[in-house]
Amino acid sequence: MLKKIAWHKDLNSLVKSSGLLGFLVAFFVLQSETLLAQSMDNIVPANIQNPVPATQESVRAGAQLFSRACATCHGLDARGSEFETEIADPGPKPPNLIDAQWDYGSTDGEIFWNVSNGIYPYMDKYGDTYQEKQIWNIINYLRSISTSD
């Protein structure tokens, strides 16, 4: 009973110090984040189409971005050959991105989803770092050097 009263007093002091409105805002923000996470699970990345044509300009831009953002782990040739500084990484070897085997989805939409949102705990998300067009350019580049035809 004393623990309940102490908790109740803590809640009262929280509401008094930040105001009821602050408490309600925090509660609804937490609830909306939960709902958003649940709705994101229903998105089917495989159905997302690449809106960026695979022009020479797009492929060149994708190659430049890939060498800066992805090659450290996936190798300059995109075959999953890590740089020596990454070999001590305890995680699995980064996958080959130009062969026929894709561990996390092989459609453009799935690749876009993985690059944008990351593959926890192995790969960071880049959706906050790069614009959508830049990520599509990287996908166009990977398709241009693919060996899986």
Secondary structure, DSSP 8 states (H G I E B T S, - for coil): -HHHHHHHHHHHHHHHHHHHHHHHHHHHHHHHHHHHHHHHTT--GGG----S---HHHHHHHHHHHHHHTHHHH-TTSSS---GGGTT-SS-----SSSS--TT--SHHHHHHHHHH-BTTTB---TTTS-HHHHHHHHHHHHHT----
